[in-house]
């Protein structure tokens, strides 16, 4: 026959076992959630980088006037200044990033 003390031991053992299992399940779920969040962040980064590469390619294909026309009205002072600056940036990029002093 099982006495009161034995029932108490079984109850404490079951409670400790349930606490251990639920703690492990919580930690596993937390780990899985972090991993899923990391995967989503990585996927978003890939999408952003692909979009950025598409924009870079589009800008590289465009000439200075076409690029500035999308920002300003043609034949305005802002348009002419934009064309001048874009052409200057292209020249600076073509000389290996050296400044105008040749350094």
N, C-alpha and C positions, 0 to 999 in steps of 0.2 A: 504494500500500500504506500502511496505517496503522501508524505506529510506536508504540513503547512510550509515548513522551511524549504522543502524541495520545490513546491509550487512557487515560492518567492524567488528561488534561484533560477527557475525556468523563466519567470517573468522578467527578471533583471537581464538574463542572457538574451532573451528575445528583444528587449528594448535596446541593449547595446548593439546587437546585430543589425537591427533596423536603423539605428543611428549611423552605424558604419556604412551600410549599404547606401543610405540616402546621401551621406557626405560624399562618398565616391561618385555617385550619380551626379551630384551637383558639380563637383570638380570636372567630371567628364563633359558635362553640358557647357560649362564655362569655357573649357578648352576648345570645344567644337565651335562655340559661338565666336571666339576670338579668331579661329582659323577661317571661318566663313567671312568675317569682317575683313580679314586680310586679303582674301581672295577677291572680294568685291572691290576693295580699294585698288588692288593691282589691275583688275579689269578696267576700272574707270581710268586709271593712269594710262593704260594702253590705248583706250579710245581717245583720250585727250592728246596723246602724242601723235597718233595717226592723223587726227584732225589738224594739229599744228603742222605736221609734215605736208599735208595737202595745201594748207594756206601758204607755207613757205615756198612750195613748188609753184603755186599760182603767182605769187609775188615775183619769184625769180623769172618766170616767163614774161611778165609784164614789163613794158618799157616805162620810163619815168613819167612821160606825159599821160599814159593810160592809167598808171597808178595814182597820180595826182588828180586826174579827172574824176576819179571815184570819190575823192575827198572834197574837192572844191569845184566851183563853176569854172569852165574854161575861160581863158583870156581875162583873168583877174590877177591882181598883184599876188594874192595868196597862191594861186596856181603856179605862177612863174617862179615864186620863191620855193615852192615845193619841188618843182622840176629841178631847180638849181641844186637844192640840197640833196635830192636823191642821186643826181648825176655825180655830185661831189662824193657822196658815200660810196658809190660804185667805183670811183677812181681810187679812193682810199682803200677799199677792199682789194682792188687789183694790184696795189703795190705792197701787198703782204702785211698790211696793218701798220706800216710805218707812218709816222706823222709827216706833216708837210715840210719839216726841217730836214728830212732824210735820215732821221735817227731810227 
